[in-house]
Amino acid sequence: MSTRQIRKEVDEALLGFVDRQRPLLLGVSDELEPMLAALDTLLAGGKRLRPAFCYWGWRGAGGDARPGIVTAAASLELLQASALIHDDVMDSSDTRRGQPSVHRRFEALHREARWPGAAAPFGEGAAILLGDLCLAWSGEMYEASDLAEERLARGRPVYDLMRTEVMCGQYLDMLEGTRATGTVETALRVVQYKSAKYTIERPLHLGAALAGASPELTEALSAYGLPLGAAFQLRDDVLGVFGDPAETGKPAGDDLREGKRTVLVALTLERANEAQAETVRRRLGDPDLDPAGVAELRTIIEETGGLAACEAMIDRHAAEADAALATAPITAEARDALTALTVAATARRG
């Protein structure tokens, strides 16, 4: 199955699941329609990387093309929706995938209806609840995937670990932004738990576990998935500063306004002179940062060598992933598909 076909089937599985849930919510109250509309908009975007890695973990371990694996893999998109919704609340992000973030949608609903009280707490509360609902639904969709019970039982510990790790990574990310004293080492720790494991390693492990993979294969998938996951997040960090909004779905330099303490920022501060470091610390996290301010910070990131160092780090991690994949005991079809996903996850865009 091609990556495009996997995405199509994942989309269909997601749409079918949410449509089956729709009567339940609307049976409670038709005032829940905005929740469904917000979720529909969010789920319409995304690269579907986690389901793809889960699927190829399954096929790489010898699993066949049965429909149930696509449904189980697609459930990871509901977990991702939960993480994104909550992440946007914590970061006070205005946009996601080129659309207003969920909490901003509900703020706007509050204002348009002219309800009493402040709009922001309502928006944040509604978003948190929708994120919680997506988290609950991710488990429900996984269990309803029509895979044999013994397969689902093998996958549950991996799914549980994945959910725990991403919450830990999110907390560490928030902590780094609050303390504002992070190093390259601490930023890489966030990368490992918030992204590398969550985006690539654990989805691969989940698919492989569902297929009954050996410990040796699971270890080989880690050797590939962890460095690739790091490269993927580092690329995302670069795009968060230098990316084209048409590609990223966010305004140019939005990560700078949000004050994200990424590896890119840590590498820059590590190389900056006193004046450059003072400018970065003063302007990073300014919600009113204008295009001139974004340009100033971009210049410092480039002139210090922070960008070049981050690009070199991406290349090293991608090369490590390629080397591990070349020797992994997986099917040839899965190796070819994962090679293509390596390129997609680390390509320079925007």
Disulfide bonds with the S-S distance in Angstrom:
none
